């Protein structure tokens, strides 16, 4: 649970900041997607962009949490999978 908090809260904060900065510069009614104007209401545009920013922030944070694993965590998981595979071959 603690890792989910480490992932969700910072990415939420970054999404809020990105939303504020992005839409303080760009009007949602003047956005274009693949050469076509975006025909959503401003609230829908804000919401879609917020969740997009949040997903990008989550991807970045997940990668950071992945890189912060301790050697014990990495080796413990490898040791379990190797031991499990070894037990299968011994039993057969």
VEXFIRO-954882 format. One line per field, with one value per atom (N, C-alpha, C): atom name; x, y, z. Coordinates in nm, 4 decimals, m for minus. Example, Ala and Ser with C-alpha at 12.3 -4.5 7.8 and 13.67 -1.06 7.14 Angstrom:
2
at <- N	CA	C	N	CA	C
c1 <- 1.3190	1.2300	1.3200	1.2850	1.3670	1.2900
c2 <- m0.5690	m0.4500	m0.3300	m0.2250	m0.1060	0.0030
c3 <- 0.7800	0.7800	0.7800	0.7080	0.7140	0.7870
//
This chain:
92
at <- N	CA	C	N	CA	C	N	CA	C	N	CA	C	N	CA	C	N	CA	C	N	CA	C	N	CA	C	N	CA	C	N	CA	C	N	CA	C	N	CA	C	N	CA	C	N	CA	C	N	CA	C	N	CA	C	N	CA	C	N	CA	C	N	CA	C	N	CA	C	N	CA	C	N	CA	C	N	CA	C	N	CA	C	N	CA	C	N	CA	C	N	CA	C	N	CA	C	N	CA	C	N	CA	C	N	CA	C	N	CA	C	N	CA	C	N	CA	C	N	CA	C	N	CA	C	N	CA	C	N	CA	C	N	CA	C	N	CA	C	N	CA	C	N	CA	C	N	CA	C	N	CA	C	N	CA	C	N	CA	C	N	CA	C	N	CA	C	N	CA	C	N	CA	C	N	CA	C	N	CA	C	N	CA	C	N	CA	C	N	CA	C	N	CA	C	N	CA	C	N	CA	C	N	CA	C	N	CA	C	N	CA	C	N	CA	C	N	CA	C	N	CA	C	N	CA	C	N	CA	C	N	CA	C	N	CA	C	N	CA	C	N	CA	C	N	CA	C	N	CA	C	N	CA	C	N	CA	C	N	CA	C	N	CA	C	N	CA	C	N	CA	C	N	CA	C	N	CA	C	N	CA	C	N	CA	C	N	CA	C	N	CA	C	N	CA	C	N	CA	C	N	CA	C	N	CA	C	N	CA	C	N	CA	C	N	CA	C	N	CA	C
c1 <- 0.0821	0.0000	0.0865	0.1965	0.2824	0.3411	0.3756	0.4291	0.3246	0.1983	0.0934	0.0801	0.0953	0.0914	0.2115	0.3286	0.4479	0.4286	0.3475	0.3256	0.2136	0.1002	m0.0174	m0.0098	0.0402	0.0391	0.1333	0.2609	0.3461	0.2968	0.2458	0.1968	0.0720	m0.0119	m0.1288	m0.0851	0.0140	0.0642	0.1237	0.1980	0.2572	0.1471	0.0434	m0.0675	m0.1392	m0.1578	m0.2201	m0.1355	m0.0063	0.0836	0.0877	0.0962	0.1002	m0.0290	m0.1415	m0.2711	m0.2757	m0.2320	m0.2327	m0.1439	m0.0216	0.0726	0.0236	m0.0182	m0.0601	m0.1792	m0.2813	m0.4015	m0.3948	m0.2902	m0.2719	m0.2116	m0.1546	m0.0953	m0.1867	m0.2584	m0.3371	m0.4854	m0.5670	m0.7123	m0.7647	m0.8470	m0.8940	m0.9801	m1.0397	m1.1208	m1.0358	m0.9063	m0.8180	m0.7228	m0.7506	m0.6660	m0.6990	m0.5968	m0.6128	m0.5509	m0.6170	m0.5676	m0.5672	m0.4503	m0.4317	m0.4891	m0.4696	m0.5127	m0.6584	m0.7339	m0.8760	m0.8969	m0.9869	m1.0136	m1.0804	m1.0463	m1.1059	m1.2437	m1.3479	m1.4849	m1.5474	m1.4712	m1.5242	m1.5473	m1.6281	m1.6491	m1.5184	m1.5013	m1.3784	m1.3576	m1.4647	m1.4521	m1.4041	m1.4589	m1.4150	m1.2691	m1.2297	m1.0905	m0.9977	m1.0359	m0.9551	m0.9423	m1.0528	m1.0521	m0.9658	m0.9824	m0.9045	m0.7559	m0.7221	m0.5813	m0.5259	m0.6067	m0.5606	m0.5265	m0.6160	m0.5880	m0.4691	m0.4513	m0.3323	m0.2048	m0.2063	m0.0901	m0.0655	m0.1740	m0.1605	m0.1000	m0.1411	m0.0829	0.0653	0.1039	0.2460	0.3238	0.2667	0.3311	0.3429	0.2376	0.2435	0.3501	0.3608	0.4629	0.6020	0.6244	0.7540	0.7807	0.6798	0.6968	0.7131	0.6399	0.6559	0.7990	0.8521	0.9900	1.0873	1.0634	1.1497	1.1431	1.0228	1.0078	1.0741	1.0618	1.1265	1.2779	1.3346	1.4798	1.5280	1.4398	1.4794	1.4739	1.4484	1.4450	1.5820	1.5824	1.7091	1.7628	1.8936	1.9502	1.8855	1.8452	1.7806	1.6473	1.5703	1.4424	1.4630	1.5585	1.5842	1.6334	1.7298	1.7866	1.6877	1.6057	1.5067	1.4086	1.3649	1.2714	1.3384	1.4608	1.5320	1.5573	1.5927	1.6208	1.4947	1.3800	1.2543	1.2220	1.2358	1.2009	1.2995	1.4268	1.5261	1.4988	1.4703	1.4401	1.3149	1.2135	1.0896	1.1154	1.1936	1.2269	1.3098	1.4003	1.4839	1.3982	1.2997	1.2123	1.1307	1.0897	1.0134	1.0978	1.2247	1.3097	1.3451	1.3596	1.3927	1.2736	1.1503	1.0335	1.0029	1.0453	1.0126	1.1195
c2 <- m0.1192	0.0000	0.1256	0.1197	0.2374	0.2730	0.1726	0.2030	0.2680	0.2270	0.2920	0.4387	0.4687	0.6087	0.6827	0.6180	0.6796	0.7075	0.6284	0.6449	0.7458	0.7293	0.8087	0.9544	0.9794	1.1177	1.2093	1.1734	1.2646	1.2833	1.1765	1.1908	1.2789	1.2729	1.3609	1.5063	1.5316	1.6683	1.7222	1.6384	1.6802	1.7060	1.6224	1.6433	1.7747	1.8076	1.9363	2.0530	2.0458	2.1520	2.1609	2.0466	2.0456	2.1018	2.0652	2.1167	2.2688	2.3182	2.4626	2.5352	2.4877	2.5541	2.5444	2.4243	2.4029	2.4918	2.4925	2.5680	2.7143	2.7573	2.9003	2.9620	2.8770	2.9235	2.8941	2.7829	2.7369	2.7350	2.7887	2.7874	2.6517	2.5826	2.4497	2.4520	2.5651	2.5744	2.5902	2.6144	2.6324	2.5155	2.4020	2.2847	2.2115	2.1553	2.0745	1.9381	1.8337	1.6977	1.6363	1.6014	1.5467	1.6400	1.7689	1.8677	1.9071	1.8464	1.8764	1.9458	2.0440	2.1091	2.0106	2.0239	1.9411	1.9994	1.9189	1.9674	1.9214	1.9176	1.8823	2.0099	1.9982	2.1135	2.1413	2.2638	2.2939	2.2010	2.1647	2.0761	1.9382	1.8875	1.7569	1.7623	1.8709	1.8865	1.8924	1.9683	1.9755	1.8373	1.7650	1.6328	1.5331	1.5278	1.4343	1.4656	1.5920	1.6307	1.6019	1.6263	1.5971	1.4495	1.3620	1.2190	1.1774	1.2429	1.2167	1.2583	1.3768	1.4218	1.3284	1.2826	1.1925	1.0594	1.0068	0.8810	0.8956	1.0063	1.0300	1.0414	1.1127	1.1239	0.9897	0.9057	0.7726	0.6861	0.6930	0.6141	0.6539	0.7818	0.8296	0.7847	0.7944	0.7569	0.6066	0.5275	0.3817	0.3441	0.4094	0.3820	0.4197	0.5314	0.5726	0.4734	0.4290	0.3310	0.1989	0.1611	0.0386	0.0469	0.1632	0.1795	0.1906	0.2202	0.2370	0.1068	m0.0046	m0.1310	m0.1614	m0.2183	m0.2525	m0.3832	m0.4069	m0.5336	m0.6553	m0.6418	m0.7538	m0.7891	m0.6862	m0.7125	m0.7833	m0.7370	m0.7959	m0.9392	m0.9613	m1.0947	m1.1907	m1.1434	m1.2288	m1.2818	m1.1975	m1.2414	m1.3387	m1.3129	m1.4039	m1.5367	m1.5311	m1.6525	m1.7383	m1.6761	m1.7508	m1.8179	m1.7452	m1.8037	m1.9128	m1.8972	m2.0005	m2.1229	m2.1000	m2.2101	m2.2839	m2.2106	m2.2709	m2.3558	m2.3054	m2.3809	m2.5033	m2.4901	m2.6025	m2.7120	m2.6737	m2.7722	m2.8465	m2.7779	m2.8450	m2.9517	m2.9186	m3.0169	m3.1323	m3.1086	m3.2159	m3.3109	m3.2548	m3.3382	m3.4244	m3.3851	m3.4620	m3.5587
c3 <- 0.0000	0.0000	0.0000	0.0723	0.0813	m0.0553	m0.1348	m0.2686	m0.3571	m0.3430	m0.4216	m0.3836	m0.2562	m0.2129	m0.2703	m0.2697	m0.3283	m0.4766	m0.5435	m0.6874	m0.7144	m0.6469	m0.6805	m0.6355	m0.5154	m0.4669	m0.5456	m0.5654	m0.6438	m0.7868	m0.8479	m0.9850	m0.9894	m0.8851	m0.8774	m0.8650	m0.7806	m0.7625	m0.8927	m0.9637	m1.0919	m1.1942	m1.1952	m1.2889	m1.2607	m1.1342	m1.0994	m1.1493	m1.1247	m1.1695	m1.3223	m1.3886	m1.5353	m1.5935	m1.5345	m1.5797	m1.5664	m1.4529	m1.4283	m1.5289	m1.5474	m1.6382	m1.7827	m1.8240	m1.9628	m1.9995	m1.9136	m1.9483	m1.9084	m1.8423	m1.8239	m1.9505	m2.0355	m2.1611	m2.2803	m2.2765	m2.3911	m2.3562	m2.4462	m2.4310	m2.4791	m2.3996	m2.4401	m2.5669	m2.5985	m2.7201	m2.8459	m2.8297	m2.9449	m2.9646	m2.9018	m2.9177	m3.0475	m3.1085	m3.2285	m3.2034	m3.2532	m3.2416	m3.3805	m3.4305	m3.5654	m3.6714	m3.6541	m3.7515	m3.7424	m3.6544	m3.6368	m3.5025	m3.4967	m3.3673	m3.2707	m3.1447	m3.0407	m3.0099	m3.0272	m3.0106	m2.8793	m2.7745	m2.6432	m2.5630	m2.4601	m2.3728	m2.2973	m2.2468	m2.1724	m2.0524	m1.9816	m1.8648	m1.9091	m2.0192	m2.0701	m2.1130	m2.1778	m2.2199	m2.0995	m1.9976	m1.8753	m1.8112	m1.8049	m1.7405	m1.8167	m1.9469	m2.0288	m2.0182	m2.0272	m2.0159	m1.8772	m1.7729	m1.6373	m1.6220	m1.6679	m1.6562	m1.7427	m1.8570	m1.9384	m1.8667	m1.8065	m1.7282	m1.6101	m1.5478	m1.4329	m1.4758	m1.5903	m1.6398	m1.6705	m1.7305	m1.7590	m1.6284	m1.5311	m1.4006	m1.3304	m1.3411	m1.2804	m1.3452	m1.4775	m1.5464	m1.4990	m1.4855	m1.4377	m1.2946	m1.2092	m1.0697	m1.0536	m1.1315	m1.1266	m1.1644	m1.2653	m1.3064	m1.1947	m1.1279	m1.0168	m0.9011	m0.8666	m0.7579	m0.7970	m0.9227	m0.9712	m0.9554	m0.9859	m0.9762	m0.8322	m0.7378	m0.5982	m0.5186	m0.5835	m0.5103	m0.4526	m0.3349	m0.2703	m0.3296	m0.3157	m0.3654	m0.2997	m0.1734	m0.1053	m0.1707	m0.2086	m0.2749	m0.4080	m0.4834	m0.6146	m0.6005	m0.5124	m0.4957	m0.4312	m0.3409	m0.2762	m0.3799	m0.4702	m0.5743	m0.6695	m0.7074	m0.7965	m0.7265	m0.5996	m0.5246	m0.5137	m0.4887	m0.4795	m0.6121	m0.7232	m0.8526	m0.8914	m0.8584	m0.8879	m0.8006	m0.6727	m0.5824	m0.6247	m0.6710	m0.7167	m0.8411	m0.9338	m1.0555	m1.0202	m0.9240	m0.8821	m0.8196	m0.7372	m0.6749	m0.7795	m0.8845	m0.9906	m1.0584	m1.0865	m1.1555	m1.0647	m0.9367	m0.8420	m0.8264	m0.8260	m0.8070	m0.9281	m1.0448	m1.1669	m1.2005
//
